[in-house]
Amino acid sequence: MVLVRSSSVAEQTQWLHVLIDVALDVSEESATFWSAALGWPLGEPWPGLPEFRSFVPPQGDSYIHQQIGDHGPRIHFDLEVADRGSADRLVKLGAAVTGQFEGWCPMRSPGGLPFCLVDREEHARPPAQRFAGNRSRLVQICIDSPPTLHDQEVAFWRAATGWRWREGDQNEFAGKLYPPTGSSVQLLFQRLGSDDPATAVRAHIDLGADDVEAETARLVELGGERLGPGRGWIVLRDPVGMVFCVTGNSPDAP
């Protein structure tokens, strides 16, 4: 990754890339579902990096990608930054560098969530897709933390991004980080319950829809499984086992 100046991550982090990590044996099934769910076809493998492919929107720039590897199904995300000083600053905040590659720097948050730093570019956010009168778009990453790791993880991402913070329900949702208008996704923070055996922080994706029930019905027809309702959202599982949500967030957010 060619990064030369040192400046605040808060000044740089505006665009997040969402990566759906899957094993090779389920990659086509996952791609088929998410291509239909998003309304974006899956593009060709990246030159020199055949394990990566991007879901390509009809308008705007892609921010949702598939990565094939020995992990998943899971979600991780990439933060675009302008310089190498960003990694150094995040290490001081409690993150760890886990590798070094040409073009990106893999890291791990204090609670164990994998993410990467990648070079910053200019982007145009894709509009919401319309499906039979209902619009939807992937608008949010929810960071799910075990209780013992929750406060530290929230503090890290607030400092790391510098985005606008809105306090939430401390019993479950700590709050939300809002990027600059026109960015790809926002970040929601959830404290996992005592019935969840997780020992590290993980993430899931949320689709924002004009009509939550209509969008859920569409996704079930595509092969998703409805798991249950929440307060303004519905939990589903995709055909290869990845849990995600349909929410009442505006598909035009953030």
PASEBA-1860 file (N, C-alpha, C; in nm, 3 decimals):
! residues 254
1> MVLVRSSS> 0.085/-0.118/0.000/0.000/0.000/0.000/0.089/0.123/0.000 ~ 0.075/0.213/-0.095/0.160/0.331/-0.109/0.096/0.446/-0.032 ~ 0.145/0.468/0.090/0.091/0.572/0.176/0.209/0.652/0.230 ~ 0.204/0.785/0.215/0.325/0.861/0.245/0.307/0.967/0.353 ~ 0.192/1.035/0.357/0.177/1.141/0.456/0.116/1.086/0.583 ~ 0.123/1.162/0.690/0.058/1.123/0.814/-0.045/1.228/0.851 ~ -0.171/1.185/0.868/-0.277/1.276/0.911/-0.383/1.197/0.982 ~ -0.485/1.263/1.032/-0.587/1.200/1.113/-0.675/1.107/1.030
9> VAEQTQWL> -0.701/0.986/1.084/-0.793/0.895/1.019/-0.930/0.959/1.009 ~ -0.966/1.037/1.109/-1.097/1.102/1.109/-1.115/1.192/0.988 ~ -1.007/1.251/0.937/-1.014/1.337/0.820/-1.022/1.257/0.691 ~ -0.986/1.129/0.696/-0.971/1.051/0.574/-1.083/0.950/0.552 ~ -1.138/0.892/0.659/-1.226/0.778/0.646/-1.366/0.823/0.609 ~ -1.402/0.806/0.483/-1.534/0.843/0.437/-1.605/0.728/0.367 ~ -1.533/0.634/0.316/-1.592/0.528/0.234/-1.552/0.393/0.290 ~ -1.651/0.308/0.315/-1.626/0.171/0.360/-1.665/0.073/0.250
17> HVLIDVAL> -1.586/-0.029/0.232/-1.617/-0.139/0.143/-1.663/-0.258/0.226 ~ -1.773/-0.321/0.188/-1.827/-0.438/0.256/-1.781/-0.562/0.181 ~ -1.719/-0.655/0.251/-1.672/-0.780/0.189/-1.745/-0.898/0.249 ~ -1.807/-0.976/0.163/-1.874/-1.099/0.203/-1.774/-1.212/0.184 ~ -1.725/-1.266/0.295/-1.622/-1.369/0.293/-1.687/-1.507/0.294 ~ -1.654/-1.588/0.194/-1.713/-1.722/0.185/-1.608/-1.822/0.139 ~ -1.634/-1.948/0.172/-1.548/-2.057/0.124/-1.579/-2.086/-0.022 ~ -1.483/-2.146/-0.091/-1.497/-2.172/-0.234/-1.619/-2.257/-0.266
25> DVSEESAT> -1.646/-2.358/-0.183/-1.753/-2.451/-0.217/-1.892/-2.391/-0.210 ~ -1.908/-2.274/-0.145/-2.040/-2.209/-0.139/-2.038/-2.072/-0.207 ~ -1.929/-2.041/-0.274/-1.914/-1.905/-0.329/-2.015/-1.875/-0.438 ~ -2.044/-1.971/-0.525/-2.140/-1.945/-0.632/-2.282/-1.932/-0.578 ~ -2.316/-2.013/-0.480/-2.450/-2.004/-0.420/-2.467/-1.871/-0.349 ~ -2.365/-1.828/-0.278/-2.369/-1.699/-0.212/-2.380/-1.586/-0.313 ~ -2.299/-1.593/-0.419/-2.299/-1.489/-0.521/-2.434/-1.478/-0.590 ~ -2.496/-1.591/-0.619/-2.626/-1.591/-0.686/-2.731/-1.521/-0.599
33> FWSAALGW> -2.731/-1.555/-0.471/-2.829/-1.493/-0.381/-2.807/-1.343/-0.368 ~ -2.683/-1.304/-0.340/-2.659/-1.162/-0.313/-2.668/-1.077/-0.439 ~ -2.637/-1.132/-0.552/-2.656/-1.058/-0.676/-2.804/-1.026/-0.696 ~ -2.891/-1.124/-0.671/-3.035/-1.101/-0.684/-3.086/-1.011/-0.572 ~ -3.035/-1.029/-0.450/-3.080/-0.949/-0.337/-3.046/-0.801/-0.356 ~ -2.926/-0.775/-0.405/-2.880/-0.637/-0.425/-2.933/-0.577/-0.555 ~ -2.961/-0.663/-0.653/-2.992/-0.615/-0.787/-2.868/-0.575/-0.864 ~ -2.751/-0.627/-0.821/-2.623/-0.595/-0.884/-2.558/-0.725/-0.933
41> PLGEPWPG> -2.523/-0.736/-1.059/-2.453/-0.856/-1.107/-2.312/-0.863/-1.048 ~ -2.261/-0.984/-1.038/-2.125/-1.003/-0.990/-2.028/-0.993/-1.106 ~ -1.927/-0.907/-1.091/-1.831/-0.884/-1.197/-1.725/-0.993/-1.206 ~ -1.632/-0.971/-1.296/-1.522/-1.064/-1.317/-1.423/-1.057/-1.201 ~ -1.342/-1.163/-1.181/-1.238/-1.158/-1.077/-1.144/-1.040/-1.099 ~ -1.095/-0.985/-0.988/-1.003/-0.872/-0.998/-0.873/-0.917/-1.063 ~ -0.814/-0.835/-1.148/-0.686/-0.870/-1.211/-0.578/-0.897/-1.106 ~ -0.519/-1.015/-1.114/-0.414/-1.052/-1.021/-0.462/-1.097/-0.885
49> LPEFRSFV> -0.593/-1.082/-0.857/-0.650/-1.123/-0.728/-0.780/-1.199/-0.755 ~ -0.770/-1.320/-0.805/-0.890/-1.392/-0.850/-0.986/-1.429/-0.739 ~ -0.944/-1.418/-0.612/-1.035/-1.450/-0.502/-1.136/-1.337/-0.475 ~ -1.116/-1.222/-0.539/-1.205/-1.107/-0.520/-1.289/-1.081/-0.644 ~ -1.418/-1.051/-0.622/-1.507/-1.005/-0.728/-1.599/-0.900/-0.668 ~ -1.643/-0.807/-0.749/-1.728/-0.698/-0.702/-1.869/-0.712/-0.758 ~ -1.967/-0.683/-0.674/-2.104/-0.668/-0.720/-2.115/-0.529/-0.783 ~ -2.160/-0.523/-0.908/-2.151/-0.400/-0.987/-2.288/-0.334/-0.999
57> PPQGDSYI> -2.306/-0.215/-0.942/-2.436/-0.148/-0.951/-2.458/-0.089/-1.090 ~ -2.584/-0.069/-1.129/-2.612/-0.005/-1.258/-2.561/0.138/-1.266 ~ -2.559/0.206/-1.151/-2.508/0.343/-1.142/-2.418/0.354/-1.020 ~ -2.321/0.446/-1.027/-2.234/0.467/-0.914/-2.126/0.362/-0.902 ~ -2.053/0.367/-0.791/-1.938/0.279/-0.769/-1.972/0.167/-0.672 ~ -1.913/0.053/-0.696/-1.936/-0.062/-0.608/-1.868/-0.041/-0.473 ~ -1.935/-0.090/-0.369/-1.874/-0.094/-0.236/-1.900/-0.230/-0.170 ~ -1.955/-0.326/-0.246/-1.986/-0.459/-0.194/-1.912/-0.562/-0.279
65> HQQIGDHG> -1.838/-0.650/-0.214/-1.750/-0.742/-0.286/-1.757/-0.881/-0.224 ~ -1.717/-0.980/-0.301/-1.704/-1.116/-0.251/-1.556/-1.150/-0.240 ~ -1.518/-1.213/-0.128/-1.383/-1.265/-0.112/-1.393/-1.414/-0.082 ~ -1.326/-1.495/-0.162/-1.324/-1.640/-0.143/-1.198/-1.677/-0.065 ~ -1.215/-1.753/0.041/-1.101/-1.793/0.122/-1.137/-1.909/0.213 ~ -1.058/-1.926/0.319/-1.078/-2.037/0.411/-1.153/-1.991/0.535 ~ -1.246/-1.899/0.519/-1.319/-1.843/0.631/-1.463/-1.817/0.587 ~ -1.545/-1.781/0.682/-1.681/-1.742/0.651/-1.780/-1.857/0.660
73> PRIHFDLE> -1.908/-1.825/0.631/-1.949/-1.694/0.583/-1.942/-1.589/0.694 ~ -1.891/-1.473/0.658/-1.878/-1.364/0.753/-1.868/-1.234/0.676 ~ -1.871/-1.124/0.750/-1.852/-0.991/0.694/-1.726/-0.928/0.751 ~ -1.646/-0.868/0.666/-1.546/-0.773/0.715/-1.554/-0.650/0.626 ~ -1.488/-0.544/0.664/-1.495/-0.424/0.583/-1.359/-0.358/0.570 ~ -1.345/-0.279/0.464/-1.223/-0.206/0.435/-1.250/-0.057/0.450 ~ -1.160/0.013/0.517/-1.167/0.158/0.530/-1.070/0.222/0.433 ~ -1.117/0.317/0.357/-1.028/0.391/0.268/-0.959/0.502/0.346
81> VADRGSAD> -0.828/0.509/0.334/-0.748/0.612/0.400/-0.644/0.666/0.303 ~ -0.586/0.780/0.338/-0.496/0.848/0.245/-0.348/0.821/0.271 ~ -0.311/0.771/0.389/-0.169/0.758/0.416/-0.138/0.651/0.520 ~ -0.012/0.615/0.529/0.036/0.508/0.616/0.027/0.545/0.764 ~ 0.024/0.674/0.793/0.008/0.716/0.932/-0.122/0.669/0.993 ~ -0.220/0.636/0.908/-0.348/0.586/0.958/-0.330/0.456/1.034 ~ -0.253/0.362/0.980/-0.232/0.235/1.048/-0.161/0.256/1.181 ~ -0.063/0.344/1.183/0.009/0.371/1.307/-0.084/0.427/1.414
89> RLVKLGAA> -0.173/0.515/1.373/-0.266/0.576/1.469/-0.364/0.472/1.523 ~ -0.412/0.383/1.437/-0.506/0.282/1.483/-0.440/0.181/1.577 ~ -0.312/0.153/1.554/-0.238/0.067/1.647/-0.231/0.132/1.785 ~ -0.209/0.262/1.789/-0.206/0.333/1.917/-0.341/0.331/1.987 ~ -0.449/0.319/1.907/-0.583/0.312/1.964/-0.621/0.171/2.009 ~ -0.536/0.073/1.978/-0.562/-0.063/2.025/-0.575/-0.168/1.917 ~ -0.567/-0.130/1.790/-0.575/-0.227/1.681/-0.440/-0.296/1.662 ~ -0.440/-0.403/1.583/-0.317/-0.475/1.552/-0.307/-0.495/1.402
97> VTGQFEGW> -0.188/-0.480/1.347/-0.162/-0.511/1.207/-0.142/-0.662/1.195 ~ -0.213/-0.725/1.103/-0.206/-0.871/1.091/-0.143/-0.918/0.960 ~ -0.099/-0.826/0.876/-0.037/-0.863/0.750/-0.003/-0.738/0.671 ~ 0.063/-0.757/0.559/0.097/-0.645/0.472/0.097/-0.693/0.328 ~ 0.016/-0.626/0.247/0.005/-0.664/0.107/0.010/-0.539/0.021 ~ 0.039/-0.555/-0.105/0.039/-0.444/-0.198/-0.104/-0.395/-0.218 ~ -0.131/-0.276/-0.170/-0.264/-0.219/-0.189/-0.353/-0.221/-0.068 ~ -0.323/-0.304/0.033/-0.406/-0.302/0.153/-0.329/-0.352/0.275
105> CPMRSPGG> -0.378/-0.311/0.391/-0.313/-0.347/0.518/-0.416/-0.414/0.607 ~ -0.411/-0.546/0.625/-0.505/-0.615/0.714/-0.478/-0.579/0.860 ~ -0.588/-0.561/0.936/-0.576/-0.526/1.077/-0.685/-0.600/1.155 ~ -0.677/-0.586/1.286/-0.776/-0.644/1.375/-0.808/-0.542/1.484 ~ -0.937/-0.522/1.509/-0.979/-0.426/1.611/-0.945/-0.479/1.751 ~ -0.956/-0.396/1.855/-0.927/-0.445/1.990/-1.011/-0.565/2.031 ~ -1.133/-0.576/1.976/-1.219/-0.689/2.010/-1.206/-0.807/1.917 ~ -1.115/-0.800/1.818/-1.090/-0.912/1.730/-1.159/-0.907/1.595
113> LPFCLVDR> -1.222/-0.794/1.559/-1.290/-0.784/1.430/-1.189/-0.757/1.320 ~ -1.186/-0.841/1.215/-1.092/-0.815/1.105/-1.141/-0.700/1.018 ~ -1.046/-0.617/0.974/-1.075/-0.510/0.878/-0.946/-0.478/0.806 ~ -0.955/-0.398/0.701/-0.836/-0.360/0.624/-0.837/-0.211/0.599 ~ -0.718/-0.156/0.579/-0.702/-0.021/0.528/-0.664/-0.030/0.381 ~ -0.730/0.049/0.298/-0.701/0.051/0.155/-0.687/0.195/0.110 ~ -0.628/0.214/-0.007/-0.603/0.348/-0.057/-0.733/0.421/-0.089 ~ -0.733/0.547/-0.059/-0.852/0.629/-0.078/-0.870/0.668/-0.224
121> EEHARPPA> -0.997/0.667/-0.269/-1.033/0.709/-0.404/-1.161/0.794/-0.397 ~ -1.195/0.856/-0.508/-1.321/0.929/-0.516/-1.431/0.833/-0.561 ~ -1.552/0.850/-0.504/-1.660/0.758/-0.534/-1.792/0.832/-0.551 ~ -1.882/0.768/-0.624/-2.022/0.809/-0.633/-2.106/0.695/-0.578 ~ -2.185/0.723/-0.474/-2.264/0.618/-0.411/-2.378/0.573/-0.502 ~ -2.399/0.442/-0.516/-2.510/0.394/-0.598/-2.644/0.428/-0.533 ~ -2.747/0.454/-0.613/-2.879/0.477/-0.556/-2.942/0.345/-0.512 ~ -3.049/0.356/-0.435/-3.125/0.238/-0.396/-3.184/0.171/-0.519
129> QRFAGNRS> -3.197/0.039/-0.514/-3.260/-0.036/-0.621/-3.410/-0.050/-0.594 ~ -3.488/-0.047/-0.700/-3.634/-0.061/-0.686/-3.676/-0.202/-0.727 ~ -3.753/-0.265/-0.639/-3.804/-0.400/-0.663/-3.955/-0.397/-0.642 ~ -4.030/-0.404/-0.751/-4.178/-0.406/-0.745/-4.232/-0.293/-0.658 ~ -4.178/-0.175/-0.676/-4.227/-0.059/-0.603/-4.158/-0.032/-0.471 ~ -4.087/-0.129/-0.418/-4.015/-0.113/-0.292/-3.867/-0.091/-0.322 ~ -3.804/0.001/-0.251/-3.662/0.027/-0.271/-3.581/-0.030/-0.155 ~ -3.460/-0.077/-0.186/-3.370/-0.124/-0.081/-3.225/-0.100/-0.122
137> RLVQICID> -3.139/-0.096/-0.021/-2.995/-0.083/-0.042/-2.924/-0.126/0.085 ~ -2.806/-0.183/0.072/-2.724/-0.215/0.189/-2.672/-0.083/0.245 ~ -2.720/-0.046/0.364/-2.692/0.087/0.417/-2.612/0.084/0.546 ~ -2.594/-0.033/0.608/-2.540/-0.034/0.743/-2.461/-0.161/0.772 ~ -2.351/-0.145/0.844/-2.280/-0.256/0.906/-2.306/-0.247/1.055 ~ -2.350/-0.358/1.113/-2.371/-0.363/1.258/-2.254/-0.439/1.320 ~ -2.187/-0.375/1.414/-2.075/-0.436/1.484/-2.128/-0.496/1.614 ~ -2.120/-0.629/1.623/-2.178/-0.706/1.734/-2.067/-0.745/1.832
145> SPPTLHDQ> -2.081/-0.699/1.957/-1.974/-0.721/2.055/-2.023/-0.797/2.177 ~ -1.947/-0.897/2.224/-1.977/-0.956/2.354/-1.972/-0.849/2.463 ~ -2.048/-0.863/2.570/-2.054/-0.758/2.673/-1.918/-0.713/2.726 ~ -1.825/-0.807/2.743/-1.695/-0.771/2.801/-1.608/-0.690/2.706 ~ -1.641/-0.692/2.576/-1.560/-0.621/2.476/-1.631/-0.498/2.419 ~ -1.757/-0.482/2.454/-1.843/-0.385/2.388/-1.794/-0.240/2.403 ~ -1.774/-0.195/2.525/-1.738/-0.054/2.547/-1.606/-0.019/2.479 ~ -1.509/-0.108/2.489/-1.378/-0.084/2.426/-1.392/-0.076/2.275
153> EVAFWRAA> -1.475/-0.162/2.217/-1.491/-0.163/2.071/-1.559/-0.035/2.022 ~ -1.662/0.008/2.093/-1.730/0.132/2.057/-1.634/0.250/2.064 ~ -1.558/0.258/2.172/-1.463/0.368/2.189/-1.360/0.368/2.077 ~ -1.315/0.249/2.037/-1.215/0.241/1.931/-1.269/0.298/1.800 ~ -1.387/0.255/1.758/-1.438/0.298/1.629/-1.480/0.444/1.630 ~ -1.523/0.494/1.744/-1.552/0.638/1.752/-1.424/0.719/1.730 ~ -1.317/0.677/1.794/-1.189/0.748/1.776/-1.131/0.724/1.638 ~ -1.147/0.603/1.586/-1.085/0.568/1.458/-1.146/0.645/1.342
161> TGWRWREG> -1.278/0.661/1.343/-1.345/0.726/1.230/-1.363/0.876/1.249 ~ -1.391/0.918/1.372/-1.422/1.058/1.394/-1.558/1.099/1.340 ~ -1.642/1.000/1.307/-1.774/1.031/1.252/-1.869/1.080/1.360 ~ -1.979/1.140/1.315/-2.081/1.190/1.408/-2.145/1.073/1.482 ~ -2.156/1.088/1.613/-2.206/0.982/1.699/-2.345/1.017/1.752 ~ -2.436/0.920/1.748/-2.567/0.935/1.811/-2.586/0.824/1.911 ~ -2.615/0.862/2.034/-2.631/0.765/2.142/-2.755/0.680/2.119 ~ -2.749/0.554/2.159/-2.862/0.463/2.142/-2.911/0.410/2.275
169> DQNEFAGK> -2.981/0.298/2.269/-3.033/0.229/2.386/-2.920/0.148/2.448 ~ -2.875/0.188/2.565/-2.760/0.123/2.626/-2.787/-0.022/2.663 ~ -2.915/-0.063/2.667/-2.944/-0.202/2.699/-2.909/-0.296/2.584 ~ -2.907/-0.241/2.461/-2.876/-0.326/2.346/-2.790/-0.251/2.245 ~ -2.841/-0.143/2.191/-2.767/-0.066/2.092/-2.699/0.053/2.158 ~ -2.568/0.055/2.149/-2.493/0.164/2.210/-2.512/0.294/2.134 ~ -2.525/0.284/2.001/-2.538/0.404/1.920/-2.496/0.376/1.778 ~ -2.484/0.486/1.704/-2.455/0.474/1.561/-2.355/0.582/1.521
177> LYPPTGSS> -2.266/0.546/1.428/-2.172/0.641/1.370/-2.216/0.674/1.229 ~ -2.227/0.804/1.201/-2.273/0.851/1.071/-2.156/0.911/0.993 ~ -2.125/0.856/0.876/-2.019/0.913/0.792/-2.070/1.037/0.721 ~ -1.984/1.105/0.647/-2.031/1.218/0.567/-2.139/1.175/0.469 ~ -2.231/1.264/0.440/-2.339/1.235/0.346/-2.281/1.189/0.212 ~ -2.341/1.085/0.157/-2.295/1.031/0.030/-2.195/0.919/0.044 ~ -2.157/0.884/0.168/-2.070/0.770/0.188/-2.149/0.641/0.168 ~ -2.080/0.527/0.176/-2.143/0.400/0.141/-2.235/0.347/0.250
185> VQLLFQRL> -2.185/0.334/0.374/-2.263/0.274/0.482/-2.233/0.345/0.614 ~ -2.324/0.328/0.708/-2.304/0.376/0.844/-2.275/0.258/0.936 ~ -2.232/0.285/1.059/-2.195/0.180/1.154/-2.288/0.183/1.275 ~ -2.350/0.071/1.305/-2.434/0.053/1.423/-2.361/-0.039/1.520 ~ -2.380/-0.018/1.651/-2.310/-0.098/1.751/-2.410/-0.167/1.841 ~ -2.397/-0.300/1.849/-2.489/-0.382/1.926/-2.414/-0.462/2.032 ~ -2.467/-0.460/2.153/-2.413/-0.544/2.260/-2.485/-0.678/2.255 ~ -2.409/-0.787/2.239/-2.468/-0.920/2.232/-2.520/-0.962/2.369
193> GSDDPATA> -2.624/-1.046/2.369/-2.681/-1.094/2.493/-2.602/-1.207/2.554 ~ -2.636/-1.241/2.677/-2.564/-1.347/2.748/-2.587/-1.484/2.686 ~ -2.692/-1.495/2.601/-2.721/-1.623/2.536/-2.637/-1.645/2.411 ~ -2.558/-1.545/2.373/-2.472/-1.558/2.255/-2.333/-1.599/2.301 ~ -2.277/-1.710/2.247/-2.149/-1.761/2.296/-2.026/-1.692/2.237 ~ -2.043/-1.588/2.159/-1.930/-1.523/2.092/-1.826/-1.476/2.192 ~ -1.700/-1.495/2.156/-1.589/-1.448/2.238/-1.509/-1.337/2.169 ~ -1.547/-1.303/2.046/-1.481/-1.196/1.972/-1.588/-1.113/1.901
201> VRAHIDLG> -1.551/-0.992/1.865/-1.642/-0.904/1.794/-1.662/-0.953/1.651 ~ -1.784/-0.944/1.602/-1.814/-0.981/1.464/-1.902/-0.871/1.405 ~ -1.939/-0.886/1.277/-2.022/-0.786/1.211/-2.126/-0.854/1.123 ~ -2.238/-0.785/1.103/-2.334/-0.831/1.004/-2.384/-0.711/0.925 ~ -2.450/-0.736/0.814/-2.497/-0.628/0.728/-2.647/-0.610/0.741 ~ -2.691/-0.486/0.722/-2.832/-0.450/0.726/-2.871/-0.384/0.595 ~ -2.980/-0.433/0.537/-3.040/-0.366/0.422/-3.143/-0.266/0.474 ~ -3.145/-0.147/0.417/-3.249/-0.051/0.447/-3.355/-0.057/0.339
209> ADDVEAET> -3.483/-0.059/0.379/-3.592/-0.075/0.282/-3.706/0.019/0.314 ~ -3.776/0.062/0.210/-3.897/0.142/0.230/-4.004/0.060/0.301 ~ -4.015/-0.069/0.267/-4.115/-0.159/0.325/-4.043/-0.285/0.372 ~ -4.025/-0.295/0.505/-3.946/-0.405/0.561/-4.009/-0.540/0.531 ~ -4.140/-0.552/0.548/-4.207/-0.680/0.524/-4.199/-0.721/0.377 ~ -4.221/-0.626/0.287/-4.216/-0.657/0.144/-4.075/-0.700/0.103 ~ -3.974/-0.632/0.155/-3.837/-0.668/0.123/-3.801/-0.805/0.178 ~ -3.846/-0.834/0.299/-3.821/-0.965/0.358/-3.885/-1.076/0.275
217> ARLVELGG> -4.008/-1.055/0.232/-4.077/-1.155/0.150/-4.000/-1.179/0.020 ~ -3.948/-1.073/-0.041/-3.870/-1.087/-0.165/-3.745/-1.171/-0.140 ~ -3.675/-1.145/-0.030/-3.552/-1.216/-0.001/-3.577/-1.363/0.033 ~ -3.689/-1.391/0.097/-3.726/-1.530/0.124/-3.753/-1.604/-0.006 ~ -3.817/-1.538/-0.100/-3.841/-1.600/-0.231/-3.710/-1.630/-0.304 ~ -3.607/-1.550/-0.276/-3.477/-1.571/-0.340/-3.396/-1.682/-0.274 ~ -3.442/-1.730/-0.159/-3.371/-1.837/-0.090/-3.328/-1.805/0.051 ~ -3.356/-1.683/0.099/-3.325/-1.648/0.237/-3.422/-1.714/0.333
225> ERLGPGRG> -3.381/-1.725/0.458/-3.466/-1.783/0.563/-3.497/-1.677/0.668 ~ -3.624/-1.657/0.695/-3.665/-1.560/0.797/-3.647/-1.623/0.934 ~ -3.571/-1.556/1.022/-3.543/-1.609/1.155/-3.630/-1.547/1.263 ~ -3.666/-1.420/1.247/-3.749/-1.359/1.350/-3.747/-1.208/1.342 ~ -3.847/-1.143/1.406/-3.855/-0.998/1.404/-3.779/-0.934/1.520 ~ -3.746/-0.807/1.502/-3.691/-0.726/1.608/-3.774/-0.599/1.619 ~ -3.714/-0.495/1.675/-3.785/-0.368/1.688/-3.750/-0.280/1.568 ~ -3.823/-0.301/1.459/-3.796/-0.223/1.339/-3.707/-0.294/1.240
233> WIVLRDPV> -3.680/-0.421/1.263/-3.598/-0.498/1.170/-3.644/-0.644/1.171 ~ -3.600/-0.718/1.069/-3.628/-0.861/1.061/-3.495/-0.932/1.034 ~ -3.470/-1.038/1.108/-3.345/-1.114/1.096/-3.365/-1.228/0.996 ~ -3.270/-1.242/0.904/-3.273/-1.349/0.804/-3.139/-1.419/0.800 ~ -3.137/-1.532/0.729/-3.013/-1.604/0.703/-3.008/-1.634/0.554 ~ -2.892/-1.611/0.491/-2.882/-1.637/0.348/-2.862/-1.787/0.323 ~ -2.864/-1.832/0.198/-2.858/-1.976/0.171/-2.732/-2.047/0.217 ~ -2.624/-1.974/0.246/-2.501/-2.040/0.291/-2.476/-2.019/0.440
241> GMVFCVTG> -2.575/-1.960/0.511/-2.565/-1.953/0.656/-2.529/-1.819/0.715 ~ -2.516/-1.716/0.636/-2.479/-1.585/0.690/-2.603/-1.508/0.734 ~ -2.602/-1.461/0.858/-2.714/-1.387/0.914/-2.704/-1.240/0.876 ~ -2.817/-1.180/0.842/-2.823/-1.038/0.810/-2.961/-0.988/0.847 ~ -2.986/-0.858/0.829/-3.114/-0.800/0.868/-3.169/-0.711/0.756 ~ -3.302/-0.702/0.753/-3.372/-0.598/0.678/-3.425/-0.499/0.780 ~ -3.397/-0.372/0.762/-3.430/-0.271/0.861/-3.513/-0.159/0.800 ~ -3.568/-0.077/0.890/-3.643/0.041/0.847/-3.557/0.161/0.819
249> NSPDAP> -3.425/0.144/0.819/-3.337/0.254/0.778/-3.372/0.295/0.636 ~ -3.365/0.424/0.608/-3.390/0.470/0.473/-3.287/0.411/0.377 ~ -3.329/0.360/0.260/-3.232/0.310/0.163/-3.145/0.422/0.104 ~ -3.179/0.547/0.135/-3.098/0.660/0.092/-2.994/0.702/0.196 ~ -2.993/0.636/0.313/-2.896/0.668/0.416/-2.759/0.612/0.379 ~ -2.647/0.660/0.432/-2.641/0.777/0.521/-2.638/0.907/0.440
END
